[in-house]
Amino acid sequence: MACRNVLLETKGNMEKAAQILKQRSLLQVEIKAKRSTTQGIIEAYVHTGGRIGAMVEVNCETDFVARTDEFKALAYHLAMQVAAMTPQFISREEVPERADIEPETACLLLQPYIKDPDKTVQDIIAETIAKVGENIKVSRFARFELGR
Amino acid sequence: MACRNVLLETKGNMEKAAQILKQRSLLQVEIKAKRSTTQGIIEAYVHTGGRIGAMVEVNCETDFVARTDEFKALAYHLAMQVAAMTPQFISREEVPERADIEPETACLLLQPYIKDPDKTVQDIIAETIAKVGENIKVSRFARFELGR
């Protein structure tokens, strides 16, 4: 319905319609980003062979969304991302001032997503926010590598 | 063979033989406790519903033992123990001096083992050391509980 209306607005111009839809969806994500997240799940991922493991806490607004497959899949892929890409921080805000650190490498949310490097982790979280209709936050992670 | 020899030593006294065997096995465990542990695995456990998760690094001496079912089961049960019993430290040595803390509650190794509360976690690690013939150490753990 939203697509149809936008196509009417743009008089059938698909490209323009897609652009408008994307902007509106991002706006929705931004609005949701202010809502508080007290529910969610803990998810863990251990690499084959058990040499690397990662654990994440991912939060959403309701227990209902926490139990959806989309949300669980997101948490699992985030744990996988942490295991594979060794982030040090969650977001740019956590990086200490004047630290000699590349935020795109060190911050989970800014890293290229391992399963689709054209997107960032933040992008795929935003996609899930758009899908489930709730704000989503990563509140912490831990990563263990054998002997390190 | 060891049992048979001890029974010969004690002239068939089963109780005395069992005592001697236990002492010798503990001695073996103590000797092994000095050997360095650079191999091992990372294991994680997430409680049903995803509200609590735990991750542990458990070390042994060789990759061969790290891949045995006994060792993997130990690591899994230790992760479960951490999830269920919320330890704050690994061993008594880590507890800060004069801290108002009960070591038997706060230290993983001193806690009663959830699957057999007559034993401590240290006891079941010692049993696995006796079984696999290598020193075993817990080097770290992490525990996440939703919203805490």
Contacts between the chains, C-beta under 8 A, distances in Angstrom:
chain1	res1	chain2	res2	distance
A	38	B	147	5.9
A	39	B	146	7.5
A	40	B	50	7.9
A	40	B	146	6.1
A	40	B	147	7.8
A	41	B	49	7.8
A	41	B	50	3.3
A	41	B	51	7.3
A	41	B	146	7.2
A	42	B	46	5.7
A	42	B	47	7.8
A	42	B	50	5.4
A	42	B	51	6.8
A	42	B	52	6.3
A	42	B	53	3.4
A	42	B	144	4.6
A	42	B	145	7.5
A	42	B	146	6.3
A	43	B	46	6.5
A	43	B	50	6.5
A	43	B	53	7.1
A	44	B	44	3.4
A	44	B	45	7.4
A	44	B	46	5.3
A	44	B	53	5.3
A	44	B	55	6.0
A	45	B	44	7.4
A	46	B	42	5.7
A	46	B	43	6.5
A	46	B	44	5.3
A	47	B	42	7.8
A	49	B	41	7.8
A	50	B	40	7.9
A	50	B	41	3.3
A	50	B	42	5.3
A	50	B	43	6.4
A	50	B	66	7.2
A	50	B	72	7.7
A	50	B	75	7.6
A	51	B	41	7.3
A	51	B	42	6.7
A	52	B	42	6.3
A	53	B	42	3.4
A	53	B	43	7.0
A	53	B	44	5.3
A	53	B	55	5.3
A	53	B	57	7.9
A	54	B	55	7.9
A	55	B	44	6.0
A	55	B	53	5.3
A	55	B	54	7.9
A	55	B	55	4.8
A	55	B	142	6.1
A	55	B	144	5.9
A	56	B	144	8.0
A	57	B	53	7.9
A	57	B	144	5.0
A	57	B	146	6.8
A	59	B	146	7.9
A	59	B	147	7.6
A	66	B	50	7.2
A	72	B	50	7.7
A	75	B	50	7.6
A	140	B	144	6.7
A	142	B	55	6.1
A	142	B	142	4.1
A	142	B	144	7.4
A	144	B	42	4.6
A	144	B	55	5.9
A	144	B	56	8.0
A	144	B	57	5.0
A	144	B	140	6.7
A	144	B	142	7.3
A	145	B	42	7.5
A	146	B	39	7.5
A	146	B	40	6.1
A	146	B	41	7.1
A	146	B	42	6.3
A	146	B	57	6.8
A	146	B	59	8.0
A	147	B	38	5.9
A	147	B	40	7.8
A	147	B	59	7.6
